[in-house]
Amino acid sequence: MFAVVARHFSVLSEPTRLKILHAICRDERSVSQIVAATGATQTNVSRHLALMHQAMDRKAIVITEIPYQVNKA
């Protein structure tokens, strides 16, 4: 259990990932919308989203065809 919690916190310790998480917490957003909301490049946003999806519970970050969102379930 502690290893899982530590992994989640290590993923969220990067400021860009926190900005991304903040951007998708309330609404689905496309990568373009996340780029606009965070000021990060499209390459960085895509890279961080992929890392967040892999490192966290895969149900927590829902990757759909275009919009991304935080699963509220």
C-alpha positions in Angstrom: 0.0 0.0 0.0 2.8 2.5 0.9 4.5 1.8 -2.4 1.4 2.7 -4.4 0.8 5.9 -2.4 4.5 6.9 -2.8 4.3 6.3 -6.6 1.2 8.5 -6.8 2.9 11.3 -4.9 6.1 11.0 -7.0 4.0 11.4 -10.2 2.3 14.4 -8.8 5.5 16.0 -7.5 6.1 17.6 -11.0 4.5 21.0 -11.4 3.4 20.5 -15.0 1.6 17.3 -14.0 -0.2 19.2 -11.2 -1.2 21.9 -13.8 -2.5 19.2 -16.1 -4.4 17.5 -13.3 -6.0 20.9 -12.3 -7.0 21.5 -15.9 -8.8 18.1 -16.3 -10.3 17.8 -12.8 -13.6 19.5 -13.6 -14.2 18.9 -17.3 -13.0 16.8 -20.2 -10.3 18.6 -22.2 -8.5 17.9 -25.4 -4.7 18.0 -25.5 -5.0 21.4 -27.2 -7.2 22.7 -24.4 -4.7 21.4 -21.8 -1.9 23.1 -23.6 -3.8 26.4 -23.5 -4.7 25.9 -19.9 -1.2 25.0 -18.7 1.1 26.9 -21.0 3.1 23.7 -21.7 3.9 22.5 -25.2 1.8 19.8 -26.8 4.8 17.4 -26.7 5.2 17.9 -22.9 1.5 17.6 -22.2 1.2 14.3 -24.2 4.3 12.9 -22.5 3.0 13.8 -19.0 -0.4 12.5 -19.7 1.0 9.1 -20.8 3.3 9.0 -17.8 0.4 9.8 -15.4 -1.8 7.2 -17.1 0.9 4.5 -16.7 2.0 5.3 -13.2 -1.4 5.9 -11.6 -4.4 3.7 -11.4 -5.4 3.5 -15.1 -9.0 4.2 -14.1 -8.0 7.5 -12.5 -6.9 9.2 -15.8 -9.3 8.3 -18.6 -7.8 8.6 -22.0 -10.4 8.8 -24.7 -10.1 9.5 -28.3 -9.8 13.3 -27.8 -10.7 14.6 -24.4 -9.0 13.7 -21.1 -10.7 13.8 -17.8 -10.3 12.6 -14.2 -12.5 9.7 -13.4 -14.8 10.7 -10.6 -15.9 7.2 -9.7 
